Amino acid sequence: MVALAVALFCSNVACGGGTAGRDAGRDVPAATDPRAAICAAFEAGTAIVDYDVVQTIFNQNCVICHSPGNDLNLQPGASWPGLVNQPAPSAEACGGTLVVPGSPSASYLYQKLTNPSPCTGSQMPRTDLFPDPLPACVTALIAAWIAEGAVGPATDGGADR
């Protein structure tokens, strides 16, 4: 049931209908954000964040905009090879490398998710008008995956780096 609620909420967040415009200027606790539901399994801090978790975050928050035909495809099967050690899209003038295994701070993906004023464009994800930042625990999962080496999906044995 929680997964259904998260999916329904997320379908309204990216590319329109998020909470940023409605909640601007109000103190809305992040704990009420259904996108944080994915964090529950990692609160103990002992689990390793594998790529399935990262892909789930993309599926729930990003693929509605970042799909085939766009400058960054975050769909399953395309996201990992399109991110790890890949340059940022040319539209991102100061982009650098999307994911630098072992270094969240050097990874442009992480910057776009956590910096309210990235060097180009807007913080992601966004609605039609405003950024709608992910809860801190969600971006912490992505940071942990990058810091742990940005290991690939299990379908390729996770051996690619």
Secondary structure as the mmCIF struct_conf table of DSSP 4:
data_model
#
loop_
_struct_conf.conf_type_id
_struct_conf.id
_struct_conf.beg_label_comp_id
_struct_conf.beg_label_asym_id
_struct_conf.beg_label_seq_id
_struct_conf.end_label_comp_id
_struct_conf.end_label_asym_id
_struct_conf.end_label_seq_id
HELX_RH_AL_P HELX_RH_AL_P1 VAL A 2 VAL A 13
TURN_TY1_P TURN_TY1_P1 ALA A 14 GLY A 17
BEND BEND1 THR A 19 THR A 19
HELX_RH_AL_P HELX_RH_AL_P2 ALA A 20 ASP A 23
TURN_TY1_P TURN_TY1_P2 ALA A 24 GLY A 25
BEND BEND2 ARG A 26 ARG A 26
HELX_RH_3T_P HELX_RH_3T_P1 ALA A 30 THR A 32
HELX_RH_3T_P HELX_RH_3T_P2 PRO A 34 PHE A 42
TURN_TY1_P TURN_TY1_P3 GLU A 43 ALA A 44
BEND BEND3 GLY A 45 GLY A 45
BEND BEND4 ALA A 47 ALA A 47
HELX_RH_AL_P HELX_RH_AL_P3 TYR A 51 ASN A 61
TURN_TY1_P TURN_TY1_P4 CYS A 62 CYS A 65
BEND BEND5 HIS A 66 SER A 67
TURN_TY1_P TURN_TY1_P5 PRO A 68 GLY A 69
BEND BEND6 ASN A 70 LEU A 72
BEND BEND7 GLN A 75 GLN A 75
TURN_TY1_P TURN_TY1_P6 PRO A 76 ALA A 78
HELX_RH_AL_P HELX_RH_AL_P4 SER A 79 LEU A 83
STRN STRN1 VAL A 84 VAL A 84
TURN_TY1_P TURN_TY1_P7 ASN A 85 ASN A 85
STRN STRN2 PRO A 87 PRO A 87
HELX_LH_PP_P HELX_LH_PP_P1 ALA A 88 PRO A 89
TURN_TY1_P TURN_TY1_P8 SER A 90 ALA A 91
BEND BEND8 GLU A 92 GLU A 92
TURN_TY1_P TURN_TY1_P9 ALA A 93 CYS A 94
STRN STRN3 THR A 97 THR A 97
BEND BEND9 LEU A 98 LEU A 98
STRN STRN4 VAL A 99 VAL A 99
TURN_TY1_P TURN_TY1_P10 PRO A 101 GLY A 102
HELX_RH_3T_P HELX_RH_3T_P3 PRO A 104 ALA A 106
HELX_RH_AL_P HELX_RH_AL_P5 TYR A 108 THR A 114
BEND BEND10 PRO A 116 SER A 117
BEND BEND11 CYS A 119 GLY A 121
BEND BEND12 MET A 124 PRO A 125
STRN STRN5 ARG A 126 ARG A 126
BEND BEND13 ASP A 128 PHE A 130
STRN STRN6 PRO A 131 PRO A 131
HELX_LH_PP_P HELX_LH_PP_P2 PRO A 133 PRO A 135
HELX_RH_AL_P HELX_RH_AL_P6 ALA A 136 ALA A 147
TURN_TY1_P TURN_TY1_P11 GLU A 148 GLY A 149
HELX_RH_3T_P HELX_RH_3T_P4 ALA A 154 ASP A 156
TURN_TY1_P TURN_TY1_P12 GLY A 157 GLY A 158
#
